[in-house]
Amino acid sequence: MAEALWPRPPAAAWMSAPAPGARTAGWDLLLVCVAVHIANYVGRVPQLFPVLYPLKPALLAKVVAIGLYLLYQSGPRRIGRLRSRTTTCVLGLLLWSALSVPAALYQGLAFHSWTDFAWTVVMCLVVAGSARSVRDVERLVLVYFGVTVLYVAVVLSRFQLSPDNWRLGDLYYYDANDLATLIVSAMPFGLYFVLGQRRRPWVRALAALGLAVLAVGLTRSGSRGGFLAFLAVVAFILLGFTTIPARSRLVGLVVVLAVVFTTASDRYWSQMQTILNAHQDYNVTSEEGRLKVWERGVGYLVDRPVLGVGMNNFQVAEGTISPLAKRQERGLAVYWTAPHNTFIQAGAELGVPGLLLFIGLFVTSLASLRRVARRARSASPPVADLSRLAQTLMAALVGFAVGAFFLSLAYTDMLYTLVALAVALQKVARADSVPTGPGRPSTSI
């Protein structure tokens, strides 16, 4: 069945060489619609500028992108090219979450959540399928980075801080913790464009400015989970980013760290220091804190190991079947708390199979990107841009995974856009521009 749905490309197609001097195709309508989709669902542009709402950009871009992708079923955009272990995990998660709906605590909520997730999965496949070359993946990566910078810049300009309100709170769609994870997932993309040897000067300058904006946004978020995710990305870049000289990596990170250290307030560093004194934190001591919530989430997984409590039903479980729910009989308030851990969210809501499929998204994406980077380095001559882009996407996924460990982001477009970019790069790397001679065209923007 899997072979029929996703026919395996011939082994010889891996990194085949085009004719010397070949030019990469430019933007077309499908790629533009996909870029608008990323701007809508990752950068939340309509929320930033409500004047766009009457134009329905999100719905229009989505419908047109799906229609065009179905029409462009030839060459690198054939749906069969999407065959991968990551795609299998995505489709398996969609199927398993559908099976969990009848067993959900609140079936109506689970079904509504599943229909939203189905759209997310469809667009994940369209984003991955729209890329025709490494250059197209670079373009979409630039869109992800650019709309994140735009979101942060608008938020910083509209939400003023004060001594009593030292960190950002509820914003447009994202809260401060979600925003920090989004920022960390986009930072490696900025470094990719800054440190690339073939980048145009204006691209490098704008990317450097964007990184500075993201660094300021990270400190203003006051998120401890975001800070840990940032440290994870820094460590990955220093130790695993082998396609960029160590000195260049160090210089780039020093600049970002300098912005973070110079813009962070004393309250920010006091907040970060609580990471080292977790035993005094409410997340450890309170029944509504993360540690107790995670314990209850594991309990839901143990009690319902096959189908879980239902998609987006974790908060329903907190208010109805948790040990705390009995307090309501005594007239005491019970908080319907979010899981605050994306992996526990997936396990508690979708059971063990759902959790395994969800973890598989990360494992297979990182494994495929590592394979692309390794083969690009071993090509003759080595394909530096391709290897560097693969490692950049790995860093973004690592940052998201660490940040999401403290948040509830199992079904968000942020994650499935990153997954789509990983699938897209694996797809185009099989047959993209890797000439065997000195005439290899640049894939820089």
Salt bridges, closest charged atoms under 4 A:
GLU3 OE2 - ARG8 NH2 3.99
GLU3 OE2 - ARG83 NH2 2.96
ASP28 OD2 - ARG77 NH1 2.64
ASP28 OD2 - ARG132 NH1 3.69
ASP116 OD2 - HIS112 NE2 3.49
ASP136 OD2 - ARG132 NE 2.64
ASP136 OD1 - ARG139 NH1 2.72
GLU138 OE2 - ARG199 NH2 3.07
ASP281 OD1 - ARG224 NH1 2.68
GLU287 OE1 - ARG296 NH1 3.69
GLU318 OE1 - ARG296 NH2 2.79
ASP385 OD1 - ARG199 NH2 3.93
ASP385 OD1 - ARG388 NH2 2.62
